[in-house]
Structures are given as structure tokens and as C-alpha cells.
Amino acid sequence: MPAETHIQREPIDADAVIDVIWTSLPEVADRVPDPDTRLDDLGIHGDLQLLELWDLVTDELAERSVAEPDIGELLSATTVGELAEVVVRALARR
């Protein structure tokens, strides 16, 4: 049995996700994290950029495997807080 099956992690909350998003975007690193910030305002304009941000956040917060996002939810996220909630729900399903 692989050792990973015995690892217990604390549930990840939206604030932890927002912190990862914020620290990964140098243009906002000096501002206070704000869940109401629009993704467009952070330069996240297209589906590909949103998926790349998804990968970055889940790589930082997850173990070796992560549930796939609900693509409809992911692509409909317009704020940092909405994106954080999508990530939290996906990680809770793994």
C-alpha cells in the first residue's frame, strides 16, 4: 500500500487558496488579498490563463493527485473568491 494513502491533511479553505493566487501574481503582491478582485483586473482574461492558474494553485496546495475542476464552474469564475471556492470544492472531492 502506498504511503500516500495514510496522509491526512487539513481541509484547505478559500483564504489559503486566495493567498496562493495572490503570491503567484507579482503585480498584486504588494496589495492586501481581496476575494472580490476581478480576475480580469489581474490579467486573467481567457480560459487558458484560468486553467494555468488552476494548475498553479492546485500544484501548490495538493498532494500528488487532484480532482479535476468542474469546468463550467471554473470558467464561470469572475473573481478571486469565486475561483478559490471552485478550488476548495474540487480539493474536497479528492
PLY file of the C-alpha trace (Angstrom):
ply
format ascii 1.0
element vertex 94
property float x
property float y
property float z
element edge 93
property int vertex1
property int vertex2
end_header
0.00 0.00 0.00
1.49 3.37 -0.99
2.40 5.68 1.85
0.24 8.46 0.40
-2.90 6.58 1.40
-2.15 7.32 5.05
-1.52 11.03 4.73
-4.14 13.17 6.41
-4.20 16.84 5.51
-6.20 19.65 7.00
-9.02 20.84 4.76
-7.97 23.74 2.59
-10.08 26.86 2.89
-10.71 29.69 0.46
-8.33 32.02 2.32
-5.42 29.63 1.72
-6.30 29.47 -1.97
-6.54 33.26 -2.21
-3.11 33.57 -0.57
-1.58 31.23 -3.16
-3.24 33.12 -6.02
-2.07 36.44 -4.60
1.54 35.39 -4.05
1.74 33.88 -7.54
0.84 37.18 -9.23
3.70 39.64 -8.78
1.63 42.61 -9.97
-0.54 42.43 -6.82
1.93 41.06 -4.28
2.12 44.44 -2.51
-1.68 44.72 -2.13
-3.87 43.13 0.52
-5.55 39.97 -0.83
-9.14 40.71 -1.78
-11.59 37.94 -2.76
-13.73 40.47 -4.64
-10.92 41.33 -7.06
-11.98 40.51 -10.60
-9.78 38.03 -12.42
-9.77 40.38 -15.43
-8.17 43.04 -13.24
-5.34 40.59 -12.51
-4.68 39.92 -16.17
-6.56 36.60 -16.21
-8.58 37.18 -19.40
-9.07 33.83 -21.07
-9.87 30.22 -20.42
-6.26 29.13 -20.93
-4.98 31.63 -18.37
-7.63 30.47 -15.92
-6.64 26.82 -16.41
-2.97 27.72 -15.94
-3.84 29.50 -12.68
-5.84 26.41 -11.64
-2.77 24.23 -12.24
-0.52 26.57 -10.31
-2.83 26.73 -7.29
-3.59 23.02 -7.14
0.09 22.10 -7.58
0.90 24.31 -4.61
-1.91 23.07 -2.34
-2.49 19.48 -3.29
-0.73 16.21 -2.94
0.04 14.10 -5.99
-3.45 13.99 -7.39
-6.29 16.44 -7.51
-9.84 16.08 -8.57
-10.47 17.72 -11.90
-12.31 21.00 -11.72
-15.90 21.34 -12.72
-15.06 23.09 -15.98
-18.34 25.01 -16.05
-17.73 26.34 -12.53
-14.09 27.10 -13.25
-14.75 29.02 -16.44
-17.62 30.96 -14.87
-15.45 32.26 -12.00
-15.04 36.01 -12.35
-13.41 36.93 -9.03
-10.55 35.59 -6.95
-13.06 34.48 -4.29
-15.18 32.54 -6.79
-12.08 30.81 -8.13
-10.99 29.98 -4.58
-14.35 28.34 -3.87
-14.09 26.21 -7.04
-10.65 25.02 -5.92
-11.85 24.27 -2.38
-14.77 22.19 -3.67
-12.54 20.25 -6.08
-9.94 19.51 -3.40
-12.67 18.37 -1.01
-13.77 15.74 -3.58
-10.37 14.08 -3.86
0 1
1 2
2 3
3 4
4 5
5 6
6 7
7 8
8 9
9 10
10 11
11 12
12 13
13 14
14 15
15 16
16 17
17 18
18 19
19 20
20 21
21 22
22 23
23 24
24 25
25 26
26 27
27 28
28 29
29 30
30 31
31 32
32 33
33 34
34 35
35 36
36 37
37 38
38 39
39 40
40 41
41 42
42 43
43 44
44 45
45 46
46 47
47 48
48 49
49 50
50 51
51 52
52 53
53 54
54 55
55 56
56 57
57 58
58 59
59 60
60 61
61 62
62 63
63 64
64 65
65 66
66 67
67 68
68 69
69 70
70 71
71 72
72 73
73 74
74 75
75 76
76 77
77 78
78 79
79 80
80 81
81 82
82 83
83 84
84 85
85 86
86 87
87 88
88 89
89 90
90 91
91 92
92 93
